[in-house]
Amino acid sequence: MDEREPSREPSHEPSHEPSVGEMPELSAEEREQIEAERQQRLHPDNRPDNAEVDNTSRDFDVVHGRFTDSPAPEQGDPEYDPSAE
């Protein structure tokens, strides 16, 4: 190989840019900020009107008229009565 010709072997030096499909390293502060923004976006109060919500992974209790992971109604709240329909 001619000494003036650049080497075609891959460099083993660390690259400062991530390769395609790879995420760059984030500091703890950046990760916290991203997670805070994510939680704000996903909060039910921030959903647009008529947004579709996927509840297929939740179990629905038809006797009580609520999802099984929902809190029970508080004292004085009307209980769902399926026979009233």
PDB file with SEQRES, HELIX, SHEET and CRYST1 records, atoms N, CA, C and O in Angstrom:
SEQRES   1 A   85  MET ASP GLU ARG GLU PRO SER ARG GLU PRO SER HIS GLU          
SEQRES   2 A   85  PRO SER HIS GLU PRO SER VAL GLY GLU MET PRO GLU LEU          
SEQRES   3 A   85  SER ALA GLU GLU ARG GLU GLN ILE GLU ALA GLU ARG GLN          
SEQRES   4 A   85  GLN ARG LEU HIS PRO ASP ASN ARG PRO ASP ASN ALA GLU          
SEQRES   5 A   85  VAL ASP ASN THR SER ARG ASP PHE ASP VAL VAL HIS GLY          
SEQRES   6 A   85  ARG PHE THR ASP SER PRO ALA PRO GLU GLN GLY ASP PRO          
SEQRES   7 A   85  GLU TYR ASP PRO SER ALA GLU                                  
HELIX    1 AA1 ALA A   28  LEU A   42  1                                  15    
HELIX    2 AA2 PRO A   44  ASN A   46  5                                   3    
HELIX    3 AA3 PRO A   82  ALA A   84  5                                   3    
CRYST1    1.000    1.000    1.000  90.00  90.00  90.00 P 1           1          
ATOM      1  N   MET A   1       0.843  -1.177   0.000  1.00  0.00           N  
ATOM      2  CA  MET A   1       0.000   0.000   0.000  1.00  0.00           C  
ATOM      3  C   MET A   1       0.884   1.235   0.000  1.00  0.00           C  
ATOM      4  O   MET A   1       1.881   1.292   0.720  1.00  0.00           O  
ATOM      5  N   ASP A   2       0.523   2.218  -0.802  1.00  0.00           N  
ATOM      6  CA  ASP A   2       1.248   3.478  -0.897  1.00  0.00           C  
ATOM      7  C   ASP A   2       1.027   4.269   0.387  1.00  0.00           C  
ATOM      8  O   ASP A   2      -0.102   4.318   0.875  1.00  0.00           O  
ATOM      9  N   GLU A   3       2.053   4.885   0.947  1.00  0.00           N  
ATOM     10  CA  GLU A   3       1.930   5.624   2.203  1.00  0.00           C  
ATOM     11  C   GLU A   3       1.062   6.862   2.057  1.00  0.00           C  
ATOM     12  O   GLU A   3       0.520   7.341   3.053  1.00  0.00           O  
ATOM     13  N   ARG A   4       0.912   7.397   0.858  1.00  0.00           N  
ATOM     14  CA  ARG A   4       0.073   8.574   0.645  1.00  0.00           C  
ATOM     15  C   ARG A   4      -1.413   8.219   0.612  1.00  0.00           C  
ATOM     16  O   ARG A   4      -2.268   9.094   0.751  1.00  0.00           O  
ATOM     17  N   GLU A   5      -1.712   6.954   0.431  1.00  0.00           N  
ATOM     18  CA  GLU A   5      -3.089   6.497   0.328  1.00  0.00           C  
ATOM     19  C   GLU A   5      -3.673   6.330   1.743  1.00  0.00           C  
ATOM     20  O   GLU A   5      -3.030   5.731   2.605  1.00  0.00           O  
ATOM     21  N   PRO A   6      -4.882   6.852   1.985  1.00  0.00           N  
ATOM     22  CA  PRO A   6      -5.469   6.699   3.329  1.00  0.00           C  
ATOM     23  C   PRO A   6      -5.827   5.244   3.615  1.00  0.00           C  
ATOM     24  O   PRO A   6      -6.162   4.483   2.708  1.00  0.00           O  
ATOM     25  N   SER A   7      -5.753   4.887   4.845  1.00  0.00           N  
ATOM     26  CA  SER A   7      -6.066   3.529   5.262  1.00  0.00           C  
ATOM     27  C   SER A   7      -7.559   3.264   5.072  1.00  0.00           C  
ATOM     28  O   SER A   7      -8.387   4.134   5.343  1.00  0.00           O  
ATOM     29  N   ARG A   8      -7.895   2.083   4.613  1.00  0.00           N  
ATOM     30  CA  ARG A   8      -9.294   1.727   4.414  1.00  0.00           C  
ATOM     31  C   ARG A   8      -9.811   0.856   5.558  1.00  0.00           C  
ATOM     32  O   ARG A   8     -10.957   0.406   5.529  1.00  0.00           O  
ATOM     33  N   GLU A   9      -8.987   0.622   6.544  1.00  0.00           N  
ATOM     34  CA  GLU A   9      -9.420  -0.176   7.684  1.00  0.00           C  
ATOM     35  C   GLU A   9     -10.294   0.684   8.590  1.00  0.00           C  
ATOM     36  O   GLU A   9     -10.082   1.893   8.690  1.00  0.00           O  
ATOM     37  N   PRO A  10     -11.288   0.064   9.261  1.00  0.00           N  
ATOM     38  CA  PRO A  10     -12.156   0.851  10.143  1.00  0.00           C  
ATOM     39  C   PRO A  10     -11.377   1.421  11.323  1.00  0.00           C  
ATOM     40  O   PRO A  10     -10.479   0.782  11.872  1.00  0.00           O  
ATOM     41  N   SER A  11     -11.742   2.612  11.684  1.00  0.00           N  
ATOM     42  CA  SER A  11     -11.097   3.270  12.807  1.00  0.00           C  
ATOM     43  C   SER A  11     -11.687   2.732  14.106  1.00  0.00           C  
ATOM     44  O   SER A  11     -12.895   2.512  14.197  1.00  0.00           O  
ATOM     45  N   HIS A  12     -10.852   2.524  15.095  1.00  0.00           N  
ATOM     46  CA  HIS A  12     -11.330   2.048  16.382  1.00  0.00           C  
ATOM     47  C   HIS A  12     -11.453   3.195  17.380  1.00  0.00           C  
ATOM     48  O   HIS A  12     -11.621   2.972  18.579  1.00  0.00           O  
ATOM     49  N   GLU A  13     -11.369   4.391  16.887  1.00  0.00           N  
ATOM     50  CA  GLU A  13     -11.539   5.552  17.746  1.00  0.00           C  
ATOM     51  C   GLU A  13     -13.026   5.753  18.015  1.00  0.00           C  
ATOM     52  O   GLU A  13     -13.852   5.521  17.132  1.00  0.00           O  
ATOM     53  N   PRO A  14     -13.379   6.189  19.245  1.00  0.00           N  
ATOM     54  CA  PRO A  14     -14.802   6.408  19.532  1.00  0.00           C  
ATOM     55  C   PRO A  14     -15.379   7.525  18.674  1.00  0.00           C  
ATOM     56  O   PRO A  14     -14.747   8.561  18.468  1.00  0.00           O  
ATOM     57  N   SER A  15     -16.566   7.300  18.190  1.00  0.00           N  
ATOM     58  CA  SER A  15     -17.252   8.292  17.368  1.00  0.00           C  
ATOM     59  C   SER A  15     -18.093   9.171  18.269  1.00  0.00           C  
ATOM     60  O   SER A  15     -18.676   8.681  19.237  1.00  0.00           O  
ATOM     61  N   HIS A  16     -18.169  10.461  17.974  1.00  0.00           N  
ATOM     62  CA  HIS A  16     -18.956  11.381  18.777  1.00  0.00           C  
ATOM     63  C   HIS A  16     -20.404  11.429  18.317  1.00  0.00           C  
ATOM     64  O   HIS A  16     -21.260  11.934  19.044  1.00  0.00           O  
ATOM     65  N   GLU A  17     -20.692  10.926  17.153  1.00  0.00           N  
ATOM     66  CA  GLU A  17     -22.058  10.925  16.641  1.00  0.00           C  
ATOM     67  C   GLU A  17     -22.603   9.508  16.678  1.00  0.00           C  
ATOM     68  O   GLU A  17     -21.900   8.562  16.324  1.00  0.00           O  
ATOM     69  N   PRO A  18     -23.871   9.351  17.110  1.00  0.00           N  
ATOM     70  CA  PRO A  18     -24.435   8.003  17.124  1.00  0.00           C  
ATOM     71  C   PRO A  18     -24.662   7.504  15.707  1.00  0.00           C  
ATOM     72  O   PRO A  18     -24.922   8.287  14.794  1.00  0.00           O  
ATOM     73  N   SER A  19     -24.560   6.199  15.536  1.00  0.00           N  
ATOM     74  CA  SER A  19     -24.834   5.656  14.217  1.00  0.00           C  
ATOM     75  C   SER A  19     -26.342   5.569  14.022  1.00  0.00           C  
ATOM     76  O   SER A  19     -27.113   5.765  14.962  1.00  0.00           O  
ATOM     77  N   VAL A  20     -26.746   5.276  12.811  1.00  0.00           N  
ATOM     78  CA  VAL A  20     -28.163   5.241  12.460  1.00  0.00           C  
ATOM     79  C   VAL A  20     -28.893   4.263  13.375  1.00  0.00           C  
ATOM     80  O   VAL A  20     -28.446   3.133  13.573  1.00  0.00           O  
ATOM     81  N   GLY A  21     -30.031   4.713  13.937  1.00  0.00           N  
ATOM     82  CA  GLY A  21     -30.830   3.872  14.803  1.00  0.00           C  
ATOM     83  C   GLY A  21     -30.375   3.845  16.241  1.00  0.00           C  
ATOM     84  O   GLY A  21     -31.020   3.210  17.075  1.00  0.00           O  
ATOM     85  N   GLU A  22     -29.292   4.510  16.555  1.00  0.00           N  
ATOM     86  CA  GLU A  22     -28.756   4.538  17.903  1.00  0.00           C  
ATOM     87  C   GLU A  22     -29.103   5.866  18.563  1.00  0.00           C  
ATOM     88  O   GLU A  22     -29.074   6.911  17.914  1.00  0.00           O  
ATOM     89  N   MET A  23     -29.429   5.827  19.841  1.00  0.00           N  
ATOM     90  CA  MET A  23     -29.754   7.049  20.569  1.00  0.00           C  
ATOM     91  C   MET A  23     -28.484   7.626  21.183  1.00  0.00           C  
ATOM     92  O   MET A  23     -27.621   6.875  21.637  1.00  0.00           O  
ATOM     93  N   PRO A  24     -28.362   8.948  21.202  1.00  0.00           N  
ATOM     94  CA  PRO A  24     -27.189   9.551  21.833  1.00  0.00           C  
ATOM     95  C   PRO A  24     -27.277   9.388  23.349  1.00  0.00           C  
ATOM     96  O   PRO A  24     -28.369   9.235  23.897  1.00  0.00           O  
ATOM     97  N   GLU A  25     -26.147   9.421  24.015  1.00  0.00           N  
ATOM     98  CA  GLU A  25     -26.118   9.345  25.477  1.00  0.00           C  
ATOM     99  C   GLU A  25     -26.741  10.616  26.040  1.00  0.00           C  
ATOM    100  O   GLU A  25     -26.451  11.716  25.568  1.00  0.00           O  
ATOM    101  N   LEU A  26     -27.596  10.468  27.047  1.00  0.00           N  
ATOM    102  CA  LEU A  26     -28.253  11.607  27.677  1.00  0.00           C  
ATOM    103  C   LEU A  26     -27.815  11.704  29.124  1.00  0.00           C  
ATOM    104  O   LEU A  26     -27.563  10.697  29.786  1.00  0.00           O  
ATOM    105  N   SER A  27     -27.729  12.925  29.597  1.00  0.00           N  
ATOM    106  CA  SER A  27     -27.401  13.124  31.002  1.00  0.00           C  
ATOM    107  C   SER A  27     -28.627  12.808  31.839  1.00  0.00           C  
ATOM    108  O   SER A  27     -29.737  12.728  31.312  1.00  0.00           O  
ATOM    109  N   ALA A  28     -28.439  12.629  33.127  1.00  0.00           N  
ATOM    110  CA  ALA A  28     -29.562  12.347  34.033  1.00  0.00           C  
ATOM    111  C   ALA A  28     -30.563  13.498  33.992  1.00  0.00           C  
ATOM    112  O   ALA A  28     -31.772  13.270  34.050  1.00  0.00           O  
ATOM    113  N   GLU A  29     -30.075  14.714  33.894  1.00  0.00           N  
ATOM    114  CA  GLU A  29     -30.953  15.888  33.838  1.00  0.00           C  
ATOM    115  C   GLU A  29     -31.812  15.869  32.574  1.00  0.00           C  
ATOM    116  O   GLU A  29     -33.003  16.179  32.626  1.00  0.00           O  
ATOM    117  N   GLU A  30     -31.207  15.503  31.433  1.00  0.00           N  
ATOM    118  CA  GLU A  30     -31.957  15.430  30.175  1.00  0.00           C  
ATOM    119  C   GLU A  30     -33.013  14.322  30.237  1.00  0.00           C  
ATOM    120  O   GLU A  30     -34.134  14.504  29.762  1.00  0.00           O  
ATOM    121  N   ARG A  31     -32.653  13.168  30.828  1.00  0.00           N  
ATOM    122  CA  ARG A  31     -33.615  12.068  30.958  1.00  0.00           C  
ATOM    123  C   ARG A  31     -34.784  12.483  31.847  1.00  0.00           C  
ATOM    124  O   ARG A  31     -35.933  12.173  31.534  1.00  0.00           O  
ATOM    125  N   GLU A  32     -34.510  13.177  32.948  1.00  0.00           N  
ATOM    126  CA  GLU A  32     -35.575  13.645  33.839  1.00  0.00           C  
ATOM    127  C   GLU A  32     -36.499  14.628  33.132  1.00  0.00           C  
ATOM    128  O   GLU A  32     -37.717  14.570  33.300  1.00  0.00           O  
ATOM    129  N   GLN A  33     -35.922  15.529  32.341  1.00  0.00           N  
ATOM    130  CA  GLN A  33     -36.722  16.508  31.609  1.00  0.00           C  
ATOM    131  C   GLN A  33     -37.609  15.812  30.577  1.00  0.00           C  
ATOM    132  O   GLN A  33     -38.782  16.161  30.440  1.00  0.00           O  
ATOM    133  N   ILE A  34     -37.070  14.843  29.858  1.00  0.00           N  
ATOM    134  CA  ILE A  34     -37.843  14.106  28.860  1.00  0.00           C  
ATOM    135  C   ILE A  34     -38.974  13.350  29.532  1.00  0.00           C  
ATOM    136  O   ILE A  34     -40.095  13.340  29.022  1.00  0.00           O  
ATOM    137  N   GLU A  35     -38.703  12.716  30.669  1.00  0.00           N  
ATOM    138  CA  GLU A  35     -39.741  11.962  31.377  1.00  0.00           C  
ATOM    139  C   GLU A  35     -40.828  12.891  31.900  1.00  0.00           C  
ATOM    140  O   GLU A  35     -42.008  12.543  31.853  1.00  0.00           O  
ATOM    141  N   ALA A  36     -40.451  14.068  32.398  1.00  0.00           N  
ATOM    142  CA  ALA A  36     -41.442  15.040  32.886  1.00  0.00           C  
ATOM    143  C   ALA A  36     -42.344  15.500  31.742  1.00  0.00           C  
ATOM    144  O   ALA A  36     -43.559  15.599  31.915  1.00  0.00           O  
ATOM    145  N   GLU A  37     -41.759  15.783  30.576  1.00  0.00           N  
ATOM    146  CA  GLU A  37     -42.548  16.188  29.408  1.00  0.00           C  
ATOM    147  C   GLU A  37     -43.472  15.055  28.962  1.00  0.00           C  
ATOM    148  O   GLU A  37     -44.610  15.300  28.561  1.00  0.00           O  
ATOM    149  N   ARG A  38     -42.986  13.827  29.031  1.00  0.00           N  
ATOM    150  CA  ARG A  38     -43.791  12.666  28.645  1.00  0.00           C  
ATOM    151  C   ARG A  38     -44.989  12.521  29.580  1.00  0.00           C  
ATOM    152  O   ARG A  38     -46.112  12.311  29.122  1.00  0.00           O  
ATOM    153  N   GLN A  39     -44.756  12.633  30.884  1.00  0.00           N  
ATOM    154  CA  GLN A  39     -45.848  12.521  31.844  1.00  0.00           C  
ATOM    155  C   GLN A  39     -46.885  13.621  31.634  1.00  0.00           C  
ATOM    156  O   GLN A  39     -48.086  13.384  31.759  1.00  0.00           O  
ATOM    157  N   GLN A  40     -46.414  14.818  31.315  1.00  0.00           N  
ATOM    158  CA  GLN A  40     -47.339  15.931  31.070  1.00  0.00           C  
ATOM    159  C   GLN A  40     -48.175  15.653  29.818  1.00  0.00           C  
ATOM    160  O   GLN A  40     -49.381  15.898  29.816  1.00  0.00           O  
ATOM    161  N   ARG A  41     -47.549  15.145  28.759  1.00  0.00           N  
ATOM    162  CA  ARG A  41     -48.268  14.835  27.524  1.00  0.00           C  
ATOM    163  C   ARG A  41     -49.315  13.752  27.742  1.00  0.00           C  
ATOM    164  O   ARG A  41     -50.410  13.825  27.185  1.00  0.00           O  
ATOM    165  N   LEU A  42     -48.982  12.742  28.553  1.00  0.00           N  
ATOM    166  CA  LEU A  42     -49.861  11.596  28.734  1.00  0.00           C  
ATOM    167  C   LEU A  42     -50.935  11.804  29.795  1.00  0.00           C  
ATOM    168  O   LEU A  42     -51.839  10.978  29.917  1.00  0.00           O  
ATOM    169  N   HIS A  43     -50.860  12.881  30.560  1.00  0.00           N  
ATOM    170  CA  HIS A  43     -51.842  13.125  31.611  1.00  0.00           C  
ATOM    171  C   HIS A  43     -53.227  13.270  30.990  1.00  0.00           C  
ATOM    172  O   HIS A  43     -53.374  13.966  29.986  1.00  0.00           O  
ATOM    173  N   PRO A  44     -54.253  12.625  31.567  1.00  0.00           N  
ATOM    174  CA  PRO A  44     -55.602  12.671  30.985  1.00  0.00           C  
ATOM    175  C   PRO A  44     -56.150  14.085  30.787  1.00  0.00           C  
ATOM    176  O   PRO A  44     -56.923  14.312  29.857  1.00  0.00           O  
ATOM    177  N   ASP A  45     -55.771  15.033  31.633  1.00  0.00           N  
ATOM    178  CA  ASP A  45     -56.264  16.403  31.472  1.00  0.00           C  
ATOM    179  C   ASP A  45     -55.722  17.076  30.213  1.00  0.00           C  
ATOM    180  O   ASP A  45     -56.278  18.077  29.760  1.00  0.00           O  
ATOM    181  N   ASN A  46     -54.644  16.536  29.646  1.00  0.00           N  
ATOM    182  CA  ASN A  46     -54.019  17.146  28.465  1.00  0.00           C  
ATOM    183  C   ASN A  46     -54.409  16.454  27.168  1.00  0.00           C  
ATOM    184  O   ASN A  46     -53.880  16.791  26.109  1.00  0.00           O  
ATOM    185  N   ARG A  47     -55.323  15.494  27.230  1.00  0.00           N  
ATOM    186  CA  ARG A  47     -55.777  14.818  26.009  1.00  0.00           C  
ATOM    187  C   ARG A  47     -56.683  15.736  25.211  1.00  0.00           C  
ATOM    188  O   ARG A  47     -57.488  16.462  25.795  1.00  0.00           O  
ATOM    189  N   PRO A  48     -56.573  15.723  23.915  1.00  0.00           N  
ATOM    190  CA  PRO A  48     -57.494  16.505  23.086  1.00  0.00           C  
ATOM    191  C   PRO A  48     -58.904  15.924  23.177  1.00  0.00           C  
ATOM    192  O   PRO A  48     -59.080  14.739  23.460  1.00  0.00           O  
ATOM    193  N   ASP A  49     -59.897  16.765  22.935  1.00  0.00           N  
ATOM    194  CA  ASP A  49     -61.277  16.286  22.910  1.00  0.00           C  
ATOM    195  C   ASP A  49     -61.408  15.204  21.847  1.00  0.00           C  
ATOM    196  O   ASP A  49     -60.771  15.271  20.795  1.00  0.00           O  
ATOM    197  N   ASN A  50     -62.225  14.225  22.124  1.00  0.00           N  
ATOM    198  CA  ASN A  50     -62.493  13.109  21.207  1.00  0.00           C  
ATOM    199  C   ASN A  50     -61.271  12.244  20.915  1.00  0.00           C  
ATOM    200  O   ASN A  50     -61.222  11.563  19.890  1.00  0.00           O  
ATOM    201  N   ALA A  51     -60.284  12.267  21.814  1.00  0.00           N  
ATOM    202  CA  ALA A  51     -59.112  11.413  21.622  1.00  0.00           C  
ATOM    203  C   ALA A  51     -59.498   9.967  21.892  1.00  0.00           C  
ATOM    204  O   ALA A  51     -60.228   9.676  22.839  1.00  0.00           O  
ATOM    205  N   GLU A  52     -59.007   9.073  21.062  1.00  0.00           N  
ATOM    206  CA  GLU A  52     -59.279   7.662  21.260  1.00  0.00           C  
ATOM    207  C   GLU A  52     -58.294   7.114  22.277  1.00  0.00           C  
ATOM    208  O   GLU A  52     -57.099   7.401  22.211  1.00  0.00           O  
ATOM    209  N   VAL A  53     -58.795   6.327  23.214  1.00  0.00           N  
ATOM    210  CA  VAL A  53     -57.968   5.731  24.253  1.00  0.00           C  
ATOM    211  C   VAL A  53     -58.087   4.218  24.136  1.00  0.00           C  
ATOM    212  O   VAL A  53     -59.194   3.683  24.066  1.00  0.00           O  
ATOM    213  N   ASP A  54     -56.972   3.540  24.113  1.00  0.00           N  
ATOM    214  CA  ASP A  54     -56.958   2.085  23.972  1.00  0.00           C  
ATOM    215  C   ASP A  54     -57.074   1.438  25.356  1.00  0.00           C  
ATOM    216  O   ASP A  54     -56.142   1.502  26.158  1.00  0.00           O  
ATOM    217  N   ASN A  55     -58.218   0.819  25.627  1.00  0.00           N  
ATOM    218  CA  ASN A  55     -58.441   0.129  26.899  1.00  0.00           C  
ATOM    219  C   ASN A  55     -58.446  -1.389  26.726  1.00  0.00           C  
ATOM    220  O   ASN A  55     -58.928  -2.105  27.604  1.00  0.00           O  
ATOM    221  N   THR A  56     -57.924  -1.884  25.622  1.00  0.00           N  
ATOM    222  CA  THR A  56     -57.985  -3.322  25.350  1.00  0.00           C  
ATOM    223  C   THR A  56     -57.179  -4.140  26.348  1.00  0.00           C  
ATOM    224  O   THR A  56     -57.459  -5.325  26.525  1.00  0.00           O  
ATOM    225  N   SER A  57     -56.201  -3.554  26.996  1.00  0.00           N  
ATOM    226  CA  SER A  57     -55.390  -4.307  27.954  1.00  0.00           C  
ATOM    227  C   SER A  57     -55.999  -4.284  29.356  1.00  0.00           C  
ATOM    228  O   SER A  57     -55.460  -4.906  30.271  1.00  0.00           O  
ATOM    229  N   ARG A  58     -57.118  -3.572  29.536  1.00  0.00           N  
ATOM    230  CA  ARG A  58     -57.766  -3.475  30.850  1.00  0.00           C  
ATOM    231  C   ARG A  58     -58.956  -4.422  30.927  1.00  0.00           C  
ATOM    232  O   ARG A  58     -59.585  -4.727  29.914  1.00  0.00           O  
ATOM    233  N   ASP A  59     -59.257  -4.881  32.133  1.00  0.00           N  
ATOM    234  CA  ASP A  59     -60.405  -5.763  32.357  1.00  0.00           C  
ATOM    235  C   ASP A  59     -61.582  -4.937  32.863  1.00  0.00           C  
ATOM    236  O   ASP A  59     -61.427  -4.100  33.753  1.00  0.00           O  
ATOM    237  N   PHE A  60     -62.759  -5.177  32.289  1.00  0.00           N  
ATOM    238  CA  PHE A  60     -63.957  -4.434  32.668  1.00  0.00           C  
ATOM    239  C   PHE A  60     -64.872  -5.333  33.490  1.00  0.00           C  
ATOM    240  O   PHE A  60     -65.153  -6.465  33.096  1.00  0.00           O  
ATOM    241  N   ASP A  61     -65.333  -4.833  34.625  1.00  0.00           N  
ATOM    242  CA  ASP A  61     -66.250  -5.546  35.504  1.00  0.00           C  
ATOM    243  C   ASP A  61     -67.666  -5.090  35.159  1.00  0.00           C  
ATOM    244  O   ASP A  61     -68.074  -3.990  35.532  1.00  0.00           O  
ATOM    245  N   VAL A  62     -68.419  -5.940  34.443  1.00  0.00           N  
ATOM    246  CA  VAL A  62     -69.760  -5.542  33.994  1.00  0.00           C  
ATOM    247  C   VAL A  62     -70.746  -5.459  35.151  1.00  0.00           C  
ATOM    248  O   VAL A  62     -71.731  -4.726  35.064  1.00  0.00           O  
ATOM    249  N   VAL A  63     -70.504  -6.189  36.225  1.00  0.00           N  
ATOM    250  CA  VAL A  63     -71.395  -6.151  37.381  1.00  0.00           C  
ATOM    251  C   VAL A  63     -71.324  -4.783  38.059  1.00  0.00           C  
ATOM    252  O   VAL A  63     -72.348  -4.223  38.450  1.00  0.00           O  
ATOM    253  N   HIS A  64     -70.111  -4.253  38.195  1.00  0.00           N  
ATOM    254  CA  HIS A  64     -69.932  -2.976  38.877  1.00  0.00           C  
ATOM    255  C   HIS A  64     -69.841  -1.796  37.916  1.00  0.00           C  
ATOM    256  O   HIS A  64     -69.874  -0.643  38.346  1.00  0.00           O  
ATOM    257  N   GLY A  65     -69.727  -2.073  36.624  1.00  0.00           N  
ATOM    258  CA  GLY A  65     -69.709  -1.003  35.630  1.00  0.00           C  
ATOM    259  C   GLY A  65     -68.468  -0.148  35.641  1.00  0.00           C  
ATOM    260  O   GLY A  65     -68.537   1.057  35.400  1.00  0.00           O  
ATOM    261  N   ARG A  66     -67.322  -0.764  35.920  1.00  0.00           N  
ATOM    262  CA  ARG A  66     -66.055  -0.019  35.919  1.00  0.00           C  
ATOM    263  C   ARG A  66     -64.904  -0.983  35.631  1.00  0.00           C  
ATOM    264  O   ARG A  66     -65.042  -2.200  35.753  1.00  0.00           O  
ATOM    265  N   PHE A  67     -63.771  -0.407  35.247  1.00  0.00           N  
ATOM    266  CA  PHE A  67     -62.585  -1.216  35.030  1.00  0.00           C  
ATOM    267  C   PHE A  67     -62.092  -1.729  36.379  1.00  0.00           C  
ATOM    268  O   PHE A  67     -62.213  -1.041  37.392  1.00  0.00           O  
ATOM    269  N   THR A  68     -61.537  -2.942  36.388  1.00  0.00           N  
ATOM    270  CA  THR A  68     -61.104  -3.552  37.644  1.00  0.00           C  
ATOM    271  C   THR A  68     -59.956  -2.792  38.292  1.00  0.00           C  
ATOM    272  O   THR A  68     -59.753  -2.901  39.501  1.00  0.00           O  
ATOM    273  N   ASP A  69     -59.201  -2.024  37.513  1.00  0.00           N  
ATOM    274  CA  ASP A  69     -58.107  -1.252  38.103  1.00  0.00           C  
ATOM    275  C   ASP A  69     -58.543   0.162  38.507  1.00  0.00           C  
ATOM    276  O   ASP A  69     -57.712   0.965  38.934  1.00  0.00           O  
ATOM    277  N   SER A  70     -59.836   0.471  38.376  1.00  0.00           N  
ATOM    278  CA  SER A  70     -60.362   1.765  38.801  1.00  0.00           C  
ATOM    279  C   SER A  70     -60.680   1.720  40.287  1.00  0.00           C  
ATOM    280  O   SER A  70     -61.009   0.659  40.818  1.00  0.00           O  
ATOM    281  N   PRO A  71     -60.586   2.853  40.960  1.00  0.00           N  
ATOM    282  CA  PRO A  71     -60.926   2.858  42.380  1.00  0.00           C  
ATOM    283  C   PRO A  71     -62.428   2.613  42.574  1.00  0.00           C  
ATOM    284  O   PRO A  71     -63.246   2.963  41.723  1.00  0.00           O  
ATOM    285  N   ALA A  72     -62.759   2.014  43.697  1.00  0.00           N  
ATOM    286  CA  ALA A  72     -64.169   1.771  44.024  1.00  0.00           C  
ATOM    287  C   ALA A  72     -64.853   3.113  44.264  1.00  0.00           C  
ATOM    288  O   ALA A  72     -64.201   4.076  44.668  1.00  0.00           O  
ATOM    289  N   PRO A  73     -66.164   3.185  44.018  1.00  0.00           N  
ATOM    290  CA  PRO A  73     -66.858   4.450  44.253  1.00  0.00           C  
ATOM    291  C   PRO A  73     -66.786   4.838  45.733  1.00  0.00           C  
ATOM    292  O   PRO A  73     -66.749   3.982  46.617  1.00  0.00           O  
ATOM    293  N   GLU A  74     -66.767   6.131  45.970  1.00  0.00           N  
ATOM    294  CA  GLU A  74     -66.690   6.615  47.341  1.00  0.00           C  
ATOM    295  C   GLU A  74     -68.059   6.542  47.996  1.00  0.00           C  
ATOM    296  O   GLU A  74     -69.078   6.384  47.323  1.00  0.00           O  
ATOM    297  N   GLN A  75     -68.069   6.661  49.312  1.00  0.00           N  
ATOM    298  CA  GLN A  75     -69.314   6.642  50.075  1.00  0.00           C  
ATOM    299  C   GLN A  75     -70.266   7.692  49.508  1.00  0.00           C  
ATOM    300  O   GLN A  75     -69.873   8.846  49.339  1.00  0.00           O  
ATOM    301  N   GLY A  76     -71.475   7.325  49.220  1.00  0.00           N  
ATOM    302  CA  GLY A  76     -72.466   8.256  48.702  1.00  0.00           C  
ATOM    303  C   GLY A  76     -72.556   8.305  47.201  1.00  0.00           C  
ATOM    304  O   GLY A  76     -73.553   8.782  46.660  1.00  0.00           O  
ATOM    305  N   ASP A  77     -71.519   7.814  46.496  1.00  0.00           N  
ATOM    306  CA  ASP A  77     -71.579   7.771  45.031  1.00  0.00           C  
ATOM    307  C   ASP A  77     -72.541   6.662  44.608  1.00  0.00           C  
ATOM    308  O   ASP A  77     -72.550   5.590  45.213  1.00  0.00           O  
ATOM    309  N   PRO A  78     -73.348   6.907  43.582  1.00  0.00           N  
ATOM    310  CA  PRO A  78     -74.272   5.847  43.146  1.00  0.00           C  
ATOM    311  C   PRO A  78     -73.501   4.671  42.559  1.00  0.00           C  
ATOM    312  O   PRO A  78     -72.567   4.865  41.781  1.00  0.00           O  
ATOM    313  N   GLU A  79     -73.880   3.483  42.919  1.00  0.00           N  
ATOM    314  CA  GLU A  79     -73.288   2.255  42.390  1.00  0.00           C  
ATOM    315  C   GLU A  79     -73.981   1.936  41.075  1.00  0.00           C  
ATOM    316  O   GLU A  79     -75.182   2.171  40.943  1.00  0.00           O  
ATOM    317  N   TYR A  80     -73.261   1.413  40.112  1.00  0.00           N  
ATOM    318  CA  TYR A  80     -73.828   1.040  38.826  1.00  0.00           C  
ATOM    319  C   TYR A  80     -74.800  -0.126  39.012  1.00  0.00           C  
ATOM    320  O   TYR A  80     -74.479  -1.103  39.689  1.00  0.00           O  
ATOM    321  N   ASP A  81     -75.948  -0.025  38.430  1.00  0.00           N  
ATOM    322  CA  ASP A  81     -76.941  -1.091  38.513  1.00  0.00           C  
ATOM    323  C   ASP A  81     -77.299  -1.536  37.096  1.00  0.00           C  
ATOM    324  O   ASP A  81     -78.071  -0.866  36.410  1.00  0.00           O  
ATOM    325  N   PRO A  82     -76.732  -2.677  36.651  1.00  0.00           N  
ATOM    326  CA  PRO A  82     -76.978  -3.121  35.273  1.00  0.00           C  
ATOM    327  C   PRO A  82     -78.442  -3.479  35.027  1.00  0.00           C  
ATOM    328  O   PRO A  82     -78.886  -3.461  33.879  1.00  0.00           O  
ATOM    329  N   SER A  83     -79.205  -3.804  36.076  1.00  0.00           N  
ATOM    330  CA  SER A  83     -80.609  -4.166  35.873  1.00  0.00           C  
ATOM    331  C   SER A  83     -81.461  -2.935  35.580  1.00  0.00           C  
ATOM    332  O   SER A  83     -82.600  -3.069  35.132  1.00  0.00           O  
ATOM    333  N   ALA A  84     -80.931  -1.744  35.824  1.00  0.00           N  
ATOM    334  CA  ALA A  84     -81.684  -0.503  35.592  1.00  0.00           C  
ATOM    335  C   ALA A  84     -81.735  -0.144  34.116  1.00  0.00           C  
ATOM    336  O   ALA A  84     -82.473   0.764  33.732  1.00  0.00           O  
ATOM    337  N   GLU A  85     -80.980  -0.826  33.294  1.00  0.00           N  
ATOM    338  CA  GLU A  85     -80.955  -0.484  31.858  1.00  0.00           C  
ATOM    339  C   GLU A  85     -82.048  -1.166  31.101  1.00  0.00           C  
ATOM    340  O   GLU A  85     -82.165  -0.986  29.889  1.00  0.00           O  
TER     341      GLU A  85                                                      
END                                                                             
